[in-house]
Amino acid sequence: MTRRRNRRSDRLLAVLEEYTRVAVITHDTPDPDAIAAGWAIHTLVRQRLNRPARLIGGGAIMRAENAHLVRILQPPLELVNDFAPGADCAPVLVDCSPEGANHLLGDGQARPVAVIDHHKAVQARIRVRHRDIRPRAAAAATIAASYLREQDLTPSPELATALIYAVRTEAHGRRERFTRSDRGVLTWLGPWVDHQRLTEIEDAPLSRPYYEELMLALGTTFLYDDVAVCFLPLAAGGEIVGEVADLLIRCTEIRRVLCGAVVGGALILSARTARGGGDAVRLVGATLKGLGHWGGHHSRAGGRIVGDGQEPRITQQTVETVKTRWLEACHANAQRGVRLVTRKEIAEIL
């Protein structure tokens, strides 16, 4: 039998017990994994410590499935522009790291007391009292759900559905297999999942502008041998970048993809690699070193470059620099680019 205080959930609770309030903080523009994992930790704190707790994130929720999840499952998520925790509040980061800039503590003025994440560490670590990072886990939701399981806490149907959806979406496109922990959590959550709502989330309705952005993305995608590059001049939200990257990497002629778009004065990037295409985190790191922040998994990674506050915040020169560095990291010939879909083909269709 596992001794108490040796379990990770007990160690987290022991740290948080010293504070009167807890703030569970997701990365900006929270996705299903961040929402579900944060919701699970929020539930853990409320039920085991009986402490006031908030689940907060920055930015907005743009992807249709994510917005639909929030609408029908109603997690206790608050989207705010800034956050100052105060001395009596314990900040807990989920699905992101203190070293990154993609969360409400990214300005460095406050440090978290705990981190729960499944992304590779790509920078020198900032010391925190409780750090549970498992890069082999399919999702942060796996880790957070395991805490509920250790504490014998039964999730609500809404939370269980969110956790299952998070693990499934994070696993999509990953070459790595589910770990024993992933499989155990999926089995454990099964009895409480609302399958009707799960289907509704997966079939979320899409707006007309989504298709406009998708068509623009496909029309601006260039191939350099087996490397694809796609930059949208402007996007309503960063989620379209990841969606296009997921779509392009499925092309039989593509092994590495970099998609980018300017969103709210920042350049948002998503990279994907197919089998034999290399490590996505390493490729994005070589592309953004000295320019921005990055992180992710072996086959899925992302990055962000924040402008300097002057207009235009992200220049065309910045985009060209990123494109050149990406092609160099992939050892692709920058002189051999061709359109994925030629203008002639588009004109003939229309």
Order of alpha helices (4+ residues) and beta strands (2+ residues): alpha-beta-alpha-beta-alpha-beta-beta-beta-beta-alpha-alpha-alpha-alpha-alpha-beta-beta-alpha-beta-beta-alpha-beta-beta-alpha-beta-alpha
